[in-house]
């Protein structure tokens, strides 16, 4: 059996041949209490009027996608 590195290389080559590219994302761990506290603090600091205005704009713009 091929080494894991060889299998991964072959898989990447097959994906590239199909026009795909590997993308890795590193995101905050939502299970972490520290991260959850930071998110809660940021949400509490949001300006409600500004957020409602932004949501109205998003809803208005999204109607163009429905056509």
C-alpha positions in Angstrom: 0.0 0.0 0.0 1.2 3.5 -0.8 2.4 5.8 1.9 -0.1 8.3 3.3 1.8 11.2 1.8 1.7 9.6 -1.7 -2.0 9.0 -1.4 -2.6 12.6 -0.4 -0.5 13.8 -3.3 -2.4 11.6 -5.7 -5.7 12.9 -4.3 -4.6 16.5 -4.7 -3.5 15.8 -8.3 -6.9 14.3 -9.1 -8.7 17.3 -7.6 -6.5 19.7 -9.5 -7.3 17.8 -12.7 -11.0 18.4 -11.9 -10.3 22.2 -11.4 -10.4 22.1 -7.7 -8.0 23.5 -5.2 -7.5 22.7 -1.5 -8.3 25.4 0.9 -7.6 25.2 4.6 -9.5 27.4 7.1 -8.5 28.0 10.7 -11.5 29.3 12.7 -12.1 30.0 16.4 -13.3 27.0 18.4 -16.9 27.7 19.3 -16.6 25.0 22.0 -14.1 27.1 23.9 -15.5 29.1 26.9 -13.0 31.8 26.2 -14.1 32.2 22.6 -17.8 32.1 23.6 -17.2 34.8 26.1 -15.4 37.0 23.5 -18.2 36.5 21.0 -20.9 37.3 23.6 -19.0 40.5 24.5 -18.8 41.5 20.9 -22.5 40.8 20.3 -23.5 42.8 23.4 -21.5 45.8 22.0 -23.3 45.8 18.7 -25.4 48.9 17.8 -28.9 47.5 17.4 -30.1 50.3 15.0 -27.0 49.9 12.8 -27.5 46.1 12.7 -31.2 46.4 11.8 -30.3 48.8 9.0 -27.7 46.4 7.7 -30.3 43.5 7.9 -32.8 45.6 5.9 -30.2 46.3 3.3 -29.2 42.6 3.0 -32.9 41.6 2.7 -33.5 44.2 0.0 -30.4 43.1 -2.0 -31.2 39.4 -1.6 -34.4 39.9 -3.5 -32.4 40.4 -6.7 -31.0 36.9 -6.3 -34.4 35.3 -6.3 -35.1 36.2 -10.0 
